[in-house]
């Protein structure tokens, strides 16, 4: 699946996050977590509908947990030109162990409340 490129203003600092990351371990058991992407635009970003479809397509992919941040980084890096691209994945605890995986430029993850979510 390709991410469709969108032209935008160069120099825009972009942060994307999704709490809906899901992929399979070698055992067939699911990994769940949150995805955070941060980069500086050099005039390009990707279509958000396509990005959502890409994230959803990972549900059919079997990966080692430690490779997921690299996998997503590579997909973005080969789809658009950017500066300071970084990917952070926070996985839900499995077996009492929680993982944070990152690849690329380090950044502080900002978690914002979902103001449209019904409690």
Secondary structure as the mmCIF struct_conf table of DSSP 4:
data_model
#
loop_
_struct_conf.conf_type_id
_struct_conf.id
_struct_conf.beg_label_comp_id
_struct_conf.beg_label_asym_id
_struct_conf.beg_label_seq_id
_struct_conf.end_label_comp_id
_struct_conf.end_label_asym_id
_struct_conf.end_label_seq_id
HELX_LH_PP_P HELX_LH_PP_P1 UNK A 2 UNK A 4
STRN STRN1 UNK A 5 UNK A 7
TURN_TY1_P TURN_TY1_P1 UNK A 10 UNK A 11
STRN STRN2 UNK A 13 UNK A 24
TURN_TY1_P TURN_TY1_P2 UNK A 26 UNK A 27
BEND BEND1 UNK A 28 UNK A 28
HELX_LH_PP_P HELX_LH_PP_P2 UNK A 29 UNK A 29
STRN STRN3 UNK A 30 UNK A 41
BEND BEND2 UNK A 42 UNK A 43
STRN STRN4 UNK A 44 UNK A 46
HELX_RH_AL_P HELX_RH_AL_P1 UNK A 48 UNK A 57
HELX_RH_3T_P HELX_RH_3T_P1 UNK A 58 UNK A 60
STRN STRN5 UNK A 62 UNK A 62
HELX_RH_3T_P HELX_RH_3T_P2 UNK A 65 UNK A 67
HELX_RH_AL_P HELX_RH_AL_P2 UNK A 68 UNK A 79
BEND BEND3 UNK A 80 UNK A 80
STRN STRN6 UNK A 82 UNK A 94
TURN_TY1_P TURN_TY1_P3 UNK A 95 UNK A 96
STRN STRN7 UNK A 97 UNK A 104
BEND BEND4 UNK A 105 UNK A 105
TURN_TY1_P TURN_TY1_P4 UNK A 115 UNK A 116
#
